[in-house]
């Protein structure tokens, strides 16, 4: 039985979360293929880029050997506790709580991972979770991020690009979007990803003097299009986009939306919910076929 769209989406989010739980190879005691062997599904692990291999492992196990899915998750968590502790980055309670939440998307609840005694023994993140109201972080955090964006603008071009990616990672973390940093698949670089309302978004981040044109948009759209069919993309170009490029790009089907630096400023200065901003952009893109609508035109 093939996976439903809901299950496939949940698997993608679970894989994103589990990505940092274990290495893909190169370890004789703790690694994803070893956890798969422990759970009796070692034949489902295929060597290659870690994230696609992990998605395949989870998907095929759920689809063809469903009774081994929970043992697989348990094996990954057990080995991760050892591996992460050895790296000085122990598994956090919030990660397991997020995993428990995502597992509901595939209709599972694992008693060992939900027991209070187990959760209480796990350290919490430092600092503690941000208190939110209506999906918005505290004003002080948004003010800090606004100032940080200004500081990024003062940097020279080469360090500015890296600093911009780091800023966006912190932005997504403040909004509790489970961000991942940049990663490389065979032949391509992805600037990061985040999860929002059950959807996984790949990130393209550019801070350059010139506007991003249709070639930049086509290139990123191609990266997203080569992933799972439910993947989405967010292209953030601080300088903005050429009008001709947006017009040309808007004539082709795509699953990416766009933001510029002024959108980021508006979101932070007006203390908007980032989830709501993205949801409004997605809806307008569906309605109009255009990938870019300014935040100020959405509110």
Secondary structure, DSSP 8 states (H G I E B T S, - for coil): ----HHHHHHHHHHHHHHTTTS-SSS-SSS-HHHHHHHTT-GGG--SSSHHHHHHHHHHHHHHH-GGGHHHHHHHHHHHHHHHHHHTT---BHHHHHHHHHHHGGGT---HHHH-HHHHHTSB--SS-----BTTB--HHHHHHHHHHHHHHHTS-HHHHHHHHHHHHHHHHHHTT---B--EEETTEEE--EEEETTEEEEEEEE--SS-B-HHHHHHHHHHHHTS-TT-EEEEEESS-B-HHHHHHHTTS---EEEEEHHHHHHHHHTT--HHHHHHHHHHHHHHHS-S---GGGT-
